[in-house]
Amino acid sequence: MRTRHPFTLLTLAAALPTLAWLLPAPAGALGTAAVAFGLAAAAGVRRVLVPAVVTAAPFWLFLFVLHDLPTTLAIGLRITTMVAGFVWLAAVLAPDRLVEAMVARGWSVTVAYVFAATLSAVPLFRARARRIVEAQRCRGLSPRGSVAKRLRALRALALPLLLSALHEVDERALALETRGLRSGARRTPLAPPPDPALERAARWALLLVCIAALVGRLV
């Protein structure tokens, strides 16, 4: 999947939650959730599928408390599709390929950078949080134990993460300004990813399927 055109990956990640909300529940939502979980499992069980399940679990708990079983299944499967699709997209879509593809299509490099930065934020913060936890453990801080102990350790973990994120924002802004990245600037793509005709046809097919599902929902 990593070798596919970035627009193909984006279209698939957007079509799955769209169809999950448009197709009749629970069959439609169950089908889209199965596809999303299949893609997540193919991208990596521990790296993609497990985080998607863990992220979607609290939504199921809240829905089970607030609604009856049919409503919980219908909404929960749709939310699960959205979560699994986003986690899968963040894992398989390379930000640099996305920037190259968007610049090759004539998009503003500023818009392309915003898209790429959004996708790369989750794994970046996860890696930084892991390093901060390891550093604090070396200093004698234990983030495990009772709830009160975990809450006391939260400040020692969250504050360095927040400060490092703000520092990185400043560094990135300076680097982008040095490279001449400003609103309205145009760039020439260095190595735009290939876009086969079959993938373009698949994207249009997914768009038509979403439109047909919308029309069927409204009629």
C-alpha positions in Angstrom: 0.0 0.0 0.0 2.9 2.4 0.6 3.7 2.4 -3.1 0.2 3.6 -4.1 -0.3 7.2 -5.1 -1.0 9.4 -2.1 -4.3 10.6 -3.5 -5.5 6.9 -3.8 -4.7 6.4 -0.1 -6.5 9.6 0.8 -9.5 8.7 -1.3 -9.8 5.3 0.3 -9.4 6.6 3.8 -12.2 9.2 3.1 -14.5 6.8 1.3 -14.7 4.3 4.1 -16.1 6.5 6.8 -18.3 8.2 4.2 -19.9 4.9 3.2 -20.1 3.9 6.8 -22.4 6.8 7.5 -24.4 6.6 4.3 -25.0 2.9 3.9 -27.8 1.3 5.9 -26.8 0.2 9.4 -25.7 -2.2 10.7 -24.7 -4.1 7.6 -23.1 -1.2 5.8 -21.2 0.0 8.9 -20.1 -3.6 9.6 -18.8 -4.0 6.0 -16.8 -0.7 6.1 -15.4 -1.5 9.6 -14.3 -5.0 8.3 -12.5 -3.4 5.4 -10.8 -0.8 7.6 -9.7 -3.4 10.1 -8.4 -5.5 7.2 -6.3 -2.7 5.9 -5.0 -2.0 9.4 -4.1 -5.6 10.0 -2.3 -5.7 6.6 -0.3 -2.6 7.6 0.7 -4.2 10.9 -1.1 -5.8 13.8 0.8 -4.2 16.6 1.7 -1.0 14.9 -1.7 -0.2 13.3 -4.5 -2.6 14.3 -3.9 -2.6 18.1 -3.7 1.3 18.4 -6.9 1.5 16.3 -8.8 -0.9 18.6 -7.5 0.8 21.7 -8.5 4.2 20.4 -12.0 3.1 19.4 -12.7 1.2 22.7 -13.6 4.3 24.9 -16.2 5.3 22.3 -17.9 1.9 22.5 -18.0 2.2 26.3 -19.7 5.7 26.2 -22.2 4.5 23.5 -23.1 1.4 25.5 -23.8 3.6 28.6 -25.9 6.1 26.6 -27.7 4.1 24.0 -29.4 0.7 23.5 -27.6 -2.1 21.7 -28.7 -1.5 18.1 -27.8 2.2 18.3 -24.5 1.3 19.9 -23.6 -1.1 17.1 -24.6 1.3 14.4 -22.7 4.4 15.7 -19.8 2.4 17.2 -19.1 0.6 13.9 -19.1 3.9 12.1 -16.8 5.6 14.6 -14.5 2.5 14.5 -14.3 2.8 10.7 -13.3 6.5 11.1 -10.6 5.7 13.7 -9.2 2.7 11.9 -9.1 4.5 8.6 -7.2 7.5 10.1 -4.7 5.3 12.0 -4.1 3.2 8.8 -3.7 6.4 6.7 -1.2 7.9 9.1 0.8 4.6 9.0 1.0 4.0 5.3 1.0 7.5 3.8 4.4 9.0 3.6 4.2 12.8 4.2 7.0 13.6 1.7 5.2 11.7 -1.1 2.0 13.5 -0.3 3.8 16.9 -0.6 5.4 15.9 -3.9 2.0 14.7 -5.3 0.2 17.9 -4.2 2.9 20.2 -5.6 2.8 18.2 -8.8 -0.9 18.9 -9.1 -0.4 22.6 -8.6 -1.5 22.9 -5.0 0.0 25.5 -2.8 3.1 24.2 -1.0 1.7 25.8 2.2 -1.5 23.6 2.0 0.6 20.6 1.2 2.8 21.2 4.3 -0.2 21.5 6.5 -1.6 18.1 5.3 1.8 16.5 5.7 2.4 18.0 9.2 -1.0 16.8 10.4 -0.3 13.2 9.3 3.1 13.1 10.8 2.1 14.6 14.1 0.8 11.4 15.7 3.8 9.2 15.2 6.1 12.1 16.0 4.4 12.9 19.4 4.2 9.2 20.2 8.0 8.7 19.7 8.7 11.9 21.7 6.4 10.8 24.6 8.2 7.4 24.7 11.6 9.2 25.0 10.3 11.4 27.7 8.9 8.5 29.7 12.2 6.7 29.5 14.2 9.8 30.5 11.9 10.3 33.5 12.2 6.7 34.6 16.0 7.1 34.6 15.5 10.0 37.0 13.4 7.8 39.4 9.9 8.7 38.3 7.5 5.8 38.0 4.4 6.4 35.9 2.8 3.2 37.1 0.9 2.3 40.3 -2.2 3.8 41.8 -4.4 6.4 40.1 -3.1 9.1 42.4 0.5 8.2 41.6 -0.2 8.2 37.9 -1.8 11.7 38.1 1.2 13.0 40.0 3.5 11.6 37.3 1.3 13.1 34.5 2.6 16.6 35.1 6.2 15.5 34.8 5.4 13.8 31.5 3.0 16.2 29.9 5.0 19.4 30.6 8.2 18.4 28.8 6.1 17.0 25.9 4.3 20.3 25.6 7.4 22.4 25.8 9.3 20.3 23.3 6.3 20.6 20.9 6.3 24.4 21.2 10.1 24.4 20.6 9.8 22.3 17.5 7.1 24.6 16.1 9.5 27.5 16.5 12.3 25.6 14.8 10.1 24.4 11.9 8.8 27.9 11.3 12.3 29.3 11.1 13.4 26.5 8.8 10.4 27.0 6.5 11.0 30.8 6.4 14.6 30.2 5.5 13.6 28.0 2.6 11.3 30.7 1.3 8.0 28.9 2.2 5.3 31.6 2.1 1.7 31.9 1.1 1.2 31.7 -2.7 4.7 30.3 -3.3 5.0 27.8 -6.1 7.5 24.9 -6.1 8.6 22.4 -8.7 8.2 18.8 -7.5 11.5 16.9 -7.3 10.2 13.3 -7.7 6.4 13.2 -8.0 5.0 9.7 -7.4 3.6 7.9 -10.4 -0.1 8.0 -10.9 -1.2 5.0 -13.0 -4.5 5.2 -14.9 -5.9 2.2 -13.0 -5.5 4.1 -9.7 -7.2 7.2 -11.2 -10.1 5.1 -12.3 -10.3 3.5 -8.9 -10.5 6.9 -7.3 -13.3 8.0 -9.6 -15.1 4.7 -8.9 -15.0 5.3 -5.2 -16.3 8.8 -5.7 -19.2 7.5 -7.8 -20.0 4.9 -5.2 -20.1 7.5 -2.5 -22.4 9.7 -4.6 -24.7 6.7 -5.3 -24.8 5.9 -1.6 -25.7 9.6 -0.9 -28.5 9.6 -3.5 -29.8 6.3 -2.1 -29.8 7.7 1.4 -31.7 10.8 0.3 -34.3 9.1 -1.9 
